[in-house]
């Protein structure tokens, strides 16, 4: 199948490579011409503009947009919509907000252009591992584009079918689903990323407790100098808490046991906030996901005001002095029985 790809960053370029390895013809465009030139050496057709790309695509055209969410995506879709024709399709594979998908689909429908939103998970590993895809679109649009999704997805591979699904097998076992109408794909991906925040926070807190097990504040006979890299590795093998995130954690700890090359400044890409907003709109409790998001906010603050106020209150009501700046505050737990 032939497809156009707009946005040739690390993820977009690797998706093009995976599609070409699967026998698809890719016409590629990026405002920076260099990635297109590199992909042209590998077999892609490089375009110099949106119009040039569209002229090189056979009708009905399919154009995948892989650019940052927000105004950049809006601008790309608007420019493409002025050049595409009825029957053509735009796929947004970035991390867009599902409500924006619905708005964009309505705008495109007036021009006879169909739209699909595709939640894409796989990151820098996707070229080799494949991408987990969650697609929102009209059924016929999904079916027309399914060869693209099937190639990008991991496929069945060596992952066993879940017990009980033997008679209900569909594309989910291959790593992609038709989640529902427009917006449903990015909605599922939004919640996926919210859960990801919670999982990452659980690992971070658990390993922090292990890292503090040798604190001088503890009685000597229950101090443990635990090798975190070994713990991560053993948990990967048969443990109920095993996951790909734990695989990556094990890799990071193997490379740098003290994680000295990291600052602890943790960004959020937006989906975590949107997940909490959806929970609020639906009155669904989401304590863990909310806490994980707020922790990311806190990671970016230097001596946040709230913590300074807590310290001031503790001093005022109980005379509790702060630890000196050179104290190892990250590895020293509160003493048993200390007042709060």
C-alpha positions, 0 to 999 in steps of 0.5 A: 500500500502507498502512504504519505508520512508527514513528520520525520522525527525519530518516531516518524522516520522509524515508522517509515522504515518499518513500513518499507520493510513490510513492502509499503511505498512511502512518500515522505515530507518534513520541513527539515529536508535532511531526514527525507534525503536519508530515507530516500537513500533507503527507498522512500520517495522524498517530497519537497512540500505538501503539494509535492507529496500529495501529487506523488500519491495515488488516489484515494490518498492516505497521509499519516501526520506524525508531528507534536500535538497541539497547534502544529498538528492543527496547522499540518491538518489544515494545510493538507486539507486544502490540497487533498480531495474527497475520498482521501484520508488523514491519519493523526498518529501523534499524541493528540487530545481526543476532543481535538480529533472530533473537531478536526474530523468534522472540519474534514468531513465538510470537504469529503476527507476522512480522518483516523486518529491513531494512539501509537505506543512503542517509542524508539524501540518500535522499528524493531519491536513494532508499535501498539496501535489504538485506532479511532475511525469509521469502520470502512476507513479502518478496514482500508488502512488496515494493511498499514496498521498490521505492518506497524504493529508487532504481530502475534510473535511469541506472545501466547494468546490469553487463556479464554480468547481462543474463540475471540481472536481479532487484531488485538492479538496482533497489536492493534485495535479498532477502538471505535469512532473518531477520537476513541483511539486517542482516548484509549492511548490517553488512559494508557499513558495515565496508567503508565504514569502510575506504574512508573511512580510505583516502581520509583517509590518501591526502589526508593524504599529499597535504596534507603534500606541501609539508612543509619537511622535504622537499627544496625541488624535491619540495615540492608545494602541491597543491589537494586540492579539485581532486584530489578533483574530477578523481578523480571523473571517470573514475578507478578510485577514484571513488565517492559517498564521493569525491563527498561528499569533493569537496563538503566540500573545496570548502566548506572546503579546510582543514576547519577546521570539523571536529575530527577526532573520529570516532564509530562507529555499531556496525556496524564493531565487529560486522563485526570480531566476525563476522570473528573468529567466522569466522576471516576476515582483516579487517586494513583494516577493523580498522585503520579501526575502531581509527583511529576509536577513536584519533580520540577520545583527547587525547594517548592513553596509548599514544602517550605511552608510545611517545614515552617509549620513543623518548626512552629508547632513542635520545634522540629529543625530542618536537616542541614543542606548537606544531609542525605535527605533522600535516604533518611526516613523519619524516625519511628514515633516522631511527631508529624 
